[in-house]
Amino acid sequence: MCRNIKTLHHFEPPATEDEVRASALQYVRKLSGLKSFSKANQAACEHAVDHITEITLHLFGQLEVHGPPRSREAEKQKAVERGKKREQQLRERVLRESQRA
């Protein structure tokens, strides 16, 4: 999955339509391979983004949830911890490779 697309469902406060639209835009860019949309493709891509945003918001309204809402701060902290772990693993790998050489 594209790293720029984040989980948006079941947060307190809920995700805004702008946040969902930004994820939809990233999704369309990723699938199409287009960083920006040319005039020839602008209408089709904007239509896709609009449609994906609408469908996603509908999906969020239909999903059943059984636990407490996610905390944005807790999720942010988890992401920081994952980043630190990846960085440590990379440092260890580089160190091992440099010791082999």
Secondary structure, 3 states (H helix, E strand, C coil): CCCCCCCCCCEECCCCHHHHHHHHHHHHHHHHCCCCCCHHHHHHHHHHHHHHHHHHHHHHHHCCCCCCCEEHHHHHHHHHHHHHHHHHHHHHHHHHHHHHC
